[in-house]
Amino acid sequence: MGNCRIEHDSMGEVKVPSDALWGAQTQRSYQNFRIGTETMPHDIVRAFALLKKAAAQANASLGTLPEASAQAIELACDEILAGEHDDSFPLKVWQTGSGTQSNMNLNEVIANRANQIAAKKGIALPTPIHPNDAVNRSQSSNDTFPTALHVAATLAVRQKLVPAAERLAETFERLERENAGIVKSGRTHLQDAVPIAFSQEISGWRGMLQASVEQLEASLPMLRRLALGGTAVGTGLNAPEGFDVLVAKRLAELTGEPFETNPNKFHALTSKDAVVFSHGAVKGLAANMMKIANDVRWLASGPRLGLGEITIPANEPGSSIMPGKVNPTQCEAVTMVAVQVMGNDSTIGIAASQGNFELNVFIPVIAYNYLQSVNLLADAIDSFRVHCAEGIKANRQKMADNMRNSLMLVTCLNPYIGYENAAKVAHKAFDEGTSLREACCGLGFLTEEKFDEIFRPEEMV
């Protein structure tokens, strides 16, 4: 292990790397859970730092922690929030299901760094800051990890995912304006349908994003209800009266989000329904992005043998063997992210169903999957916007040709010759490879003059 120092916890002594800020419990977890490559998300670490800062402030206000100790803890938390100690949080997701070791990882790093800061800045501490007695004062892993999860989820949705979706919606709004007046064939069941304005088609994409944002926002009030103050089983043992309300208030001040304490801590500790509900909205956005990406790559298919109604940016060569081939790679990235999010939703739902008695012990995997979904989806939406959607161009000629070749334009004849006769016109035109005009007039349903008068595809939208 190289140069080491001896740390101790309630189980005895442990060798810890001499330059590590963590202590004995972190080291035990680091050695005992060598499972996979997935470490605790930085979003969780930052949420914990916010939580520990707010808890220190609350404890100081309530007289359960010396002001000097709280000050040193806050300064250590600020360094973590600034990203100065990211390598001090090496623990794997696949650990205790309550996340106890990650809570202690934060407690130990904050305590050690706070003691260093106090010594450097001349802060007079009554006693050295202890991970459990000071940093974890009035708390339990059972209420801190669910709280960190809710804080991290709220901030990730508000600061990353919602803005990404809103930016793409703005891009589509611009494309609507730029493509006003273009009429093309609609499609249902992957078959020709009646005409639609291209701007109307784009407005459907925009509307999906705006609806998803509304659904995400609707899930946040439940995420803003925090478990902190419930301590071990929801009773609030060892937490002073008012601690839960005060910490929620401090977290609201630190983040700008209206966090509040959950009035029922027994529910908050054992149920993860708020995260399930919120991730359902994340999955809804993933489903909408899957549809948008599929529409774009179908409309851009070709360049000669597909629909070819739009062009999208050519960002990189698409084949190692076919020269000149360009593929809709941004669409493919979005759809891969979408299926990952859908898989994560299954994991979260199953994990949330496994609360036993007073605690759910699948919280790390819930946190990992939720935050992966939000971060991946936000990144994919931004990438798709910058490298694909911003450069969508309508192929007006191809749209016009496809529309005029569509047999479903026959629908406008229904009021004049009836549904069954219109169907005969469509079948005759298709079987004989002629136009609707030739088929309709050949069957004697309308004169050429009358057909030309009522057959105006541009007015069918």
N, C-alpha and C positions, 0 to 999 in steps of 0.2 A: 504493500500500500504506500510505500515511500515514507516521507516524514509524517509522523502522526502525533496527536496529543490524546490524552485520556479524558473522555467525558463519561458521565454517569447518569443513569436514570433510576427508576424504581426497581429495575431488574439487575442493576449492577453496572460494571464498567464496560466501555466500548471504545475501541480505537477509531478516531476520526482524523481525516487528513488535516494536517496542521493549518493549512490555509483556508479551510472550509468554514463558512459562517454557521452551518448547521451543527446540530448536536447529536446526542446519542440516539434519540428515537428516529430521527431522519436516517441516520446511518444504518440502524437495524432494518428499516424498510428498504433502503437502497440495496442491502445485501440479501434480504429475504424474498424480494419480489422482482427477480430478474425475468420478467415476463414481457415479451413483445418489445416494441420500440416506442410505443405511444406514451409520452410523458404528460403530466397534468397540464392542461392548456394554460397559456399565459393569461388569458382572459380571467381564469379562475384565480390565478395568483394575484392579479391586480385587484380583483374584487375582494379577495381576502385582505389585501393591504388597506383598501378603503374601509373595510369592516373593522379591522384592528385599530385603525386610526380613530374611527368614530367611537369604538368601544372604550378606548383610552380616554377620549374626551368626556364620554358619559360617566365613566368611573370616577374621573377627577371631579366632575361637577357634583356627583353624589357622595363624594368623600370616601370612596372605597379604594382610591389609588392616589398616592402623592402627586402633586402638580408637577414636580420635577421629573418623576418617572413617566408621567403621561407625555410631557414635552419631548423627552428622549425617544419614546416609542413613536410619537408622531413624526419626528425627523427621520427615523429609520424607515417608516412606512413611505414617506415622501420619496426617499431614494429608490425604494422598490417600484413605486409608481412611475418614476423617471426612467426605469429600465436599467438601473445601475447594477443590479444583482441577479440578472436573469439566470446565470449559471448556478445559482444557489438553490434552485428548485428542480432537482433531477428525478423526482419520484415518478413511478409509473402509474398509469391509470388503473392497472390491474393490481390493486392493493386491497386493504380492508374496505368493505362496502359502505362504511360510514364516512370514509375519507379522513379518518383520524390521523393517519401519518402525515397527510398533506397539511392538515390544520397544525400539527406539531412542527412540521417543516417551517411554516410561517412563524410560529411562536418562537422557535429556536433562532432562526435567522434574525428576526426583529429584536429579540432579547440581546443576542451577541452584538449586533450592530448598534443597538441603542446604548449599550454599555460603552462601546468604543467611542461613540459620538459624545456621550456625557463626559468621558475622560478628556477628549480633545477640546470640547467647548467649555469645560469647567462647570458643567451642570452638577450641582451637589445632590447626589442621590442618597436617600436615607439608607437604602440597602441596594445591592446589585439587582438589576432587573432579572427576574426569573421567568422562564417561558410560560410556566403554568400559573404561578401566583400573580404575575403582573400582566403579561401580554394576553393571557387567556382568562383573565379575571372576569368573573360573572358569566362565563361562557362554557359551552361544551362543544365538542366536535359535532354532536348530534344536532345542534341548532346553528353552528357557524357554517358548516358546509352547505346545508340547504339555503341559507341566506346568501352565501357567496354565489351559489348557482343562480339564484333569482336576480341578484345584482348584475352578474356577468351577462345573463341572458337578456335582461332589459337593456343594458348599455349596448350590447352587440346588435340587437334589433334596431334600436333608436339611432345609433351612431354609424352603423355600417349597412345593414340590409335595407331599411326604409329609404335612406338617401340614394342607394344604388338603384332601387326600383323607380324612385321618383325621377332620377336623371334619365333613365331609359324612356320613361313615359313622356318626358319633355322632348326627347329626340323624336319619338313617334308623332307628337303633336306638331313638330316642325315638318315632318314628312307629310302629314295630312295636308297642311297648308300648301306645300310645294307641289303636291300631286292632285290638287283640286281640279275637277273637270275631266279626269281620266276615267273612262268606263271600261270595264273588263268583264269577262265571264266569271260568274260565281261558280262554286263547286260544292256539292254535298255528296257524301258517300264516295268520295274520290271520283265522282261522275259530274258531267257538265250540268250546270244549273242556270237559273236566270241571271241577268247581269247585275253587277254591283259596282259602285264607284270604288276605285282603288283607295281613295281617302277613307271610305267607309270600312273597308277591310282593315286598314291600318288603325282606325279608331277602335276596332275590336281588340287589337293588341294593346293599345293604350288603356282601354277600359279594364282589361284583365289586370294590368299592373296596378291601376288605381284601386281596384277592388281588393287586391291582395294587400296593399298598404293599409286599407281600411280594416281588413281582417287582422293584420298584425297588430295594429294599434288597439283593436278591441281586446286583444289577449293580454295587453300589458298591465291593466289594473290588477289582475290576479297575480302576475309576477311581482308586482310591487308590494305585495303583502309578505312580510318577512317573518321567518321562524325565530329569529334571535330573541332571547329572553325565555325560551322554553327550556333551555339547558338540556338535561339528559333525556327526560321522558315527556316533557311538556309542562311539568309542574312549576318550572322556574326556580328549582332548588339552587341556592347559593347566588342568585341574582337579586340585587336590591330592587325594591319597589320603584317602578318608573323607569328602570333601565331599558326595557324593550322599547318604550315610546321614545325615549331620549335618543337611543342609538338610531332608530329609524329617522328621526328628525335630523340628526347629524349627517346621516347618509344622504338624505334629500338635499341638504345644504352643500355637501361635497360634490354631488353628481348633477344637481339640477333636475333630478327625477323625483316625483312625489311619493317616495317610499313611505310605507306605514307598517306598523306592527300588525301581524295577523292576530285577530282577537281570540282565535282558537288554536293554541300551540300544539294541541294533540293532533289536530288535522294537519298542521304545517309540517310536523316531523315525520309523520308516517305516510302521507299522501303526496304524490308528485303530479296530481291532476292538472295543476296550473301549467306545468311544463308540457304535459301531453297536449293540452288545449292549444298552447302557443305554437308548439311544433307542428300541430295540424295546419295552422296558418302558414308556417314556413313551407310545409309540404304542398299546400295549395298554390303558393307562388312557384314552387318547383314544377308543379304540373302545368301551370300557365306558361312558364318559360319553355317547357318541353314542347307545348303546342306552338308557341311563337317560333321557336327554332326550327321545328319541322315545317311549318308554313314557309319560312324563308328559304330553306334549302330545297323544298319542292318547287317553289316559284322560280328559284334560280337554277333549277336543274337544266342540264344541257352540256355545252352551250348550243349544240345544234339538234340534239335528239331528245331533249326534255321539254319542259314547259317554257323555259326561257323568258318568262314575263318580267323578271327583274334581273339586274346584275348586282353582285356584291363584290367588295374589294378582294383582289387576288393578293393574298398576303405571303404565300410561300409555295414552292413547287409541291404538287400533290402526289407525285408518284416517283419511285426510284427506277422505274422501267419505262413508263409512258411519258415521253417528252411533251412539255406544254400543258400537262394536266394540272388543273387547279381545283381544289376541293373546298367544300363549305366547312372548314375546320372549326371556326368559332361556334357554329351550330352544333357540331359534334361534341365539343367540350361542354357546352351548356347541357346537352342531353345526357352526357355521362354524369355530370354533377347532379342532374335531376334524379336519376335513378339511385345515386348514392344517398341523396336526401330521403328518398322513399324507403330505402333500406334502413336508414337511421331511424325513421319514424316507427318502423316495426320494432326495432331494438328498444326504443324509448317506451313504447306502449307496453311491451312485455315486462321490461324492468320496473315500470311504475306499478304494475299489477302485483308486485312481489313484496309489498309492505307487510311485515309480520308484527303484530301487536303494536308497539309504540314507535317503530322505526322502519324506514325503508333502507336496505343496505345494498342498493344498486346505484347509489348516487354518483360515484365517479364515472361510470359508463354512461349514465344519463347526461351528465355534464359534457363529457367528451363528444358524444354524438350530437347533442343539441348545438354546441358551439362549432363543431365541424360543419354542420349543415348551414348555419348562418354565415360563417366565414367563407366557405366554398361558394355558396350561392351569391353572396355579395360580390366576390371577386369575379365569378363567371358572368354575372350581369354586366359589370363594368367592362370586362374584356369584350363581351359581345357588342356592347354599345360602341366602344371606341374603335374596334377593329372590323366591325361588320355593319351594324345598324346605321351608323353615321354615314356610311357610303352606299346605302341602298339607292339604286336608280331604276326607274320604271322603263321598260322597253315598250314604248307606246305602240309601235308598229305590230309587235308580236301580240300584245294585248288585243289590239283591234282585229287582227287576223283571227285569233282564237275565238274572240267573241262572235264574229260574223259567221264562223264555221260551226257554232254551237247549235245543235238541234233543239235545245231547250228554249231558244227564242220563240219557238212555236207557242209558248205559254201565253203570249200576248194576243193570240188569235182566239183563245177560249171564249171571250165574251161575244165573239162574232160568229164562230162556226161550231162552238161547243167542244167539250173536252174530248169526246170520242172521235170526232172528225179531226181535231187537232192531232190526236195520237196517230191517226191514219196518215196525216201529212208527214209527221216525224218519221214513221216507219218507211214510208215510200221514199223520202229523201235519203234516208240511211241506206236502204236496200239498193237504190239505184245510183247512189253517189251524186245526187243532184242537190240543188238549193231548195230551201223551204219555199221560196217563191215559185219555182217551177213545179214542185210537188203540189202545192196548194191550188195553183191555177189549173194544173193538169187534171186535178180531181174535180174541178168545177166548183169549188167551194167559194172562191172569191175571184173577182176580175183582177187583172194586173194593176189597174188604177187603184182599186180599193185596197189591195194588198199593200201597195206602196204608201198609201195614206196612213194605214194603221201600224205598219211594221217599222217601228222606230226604236231600236234597241237602246239608244242613248237616253230615251225618256222613260225607260223601264226601272230606273233606280229611284 
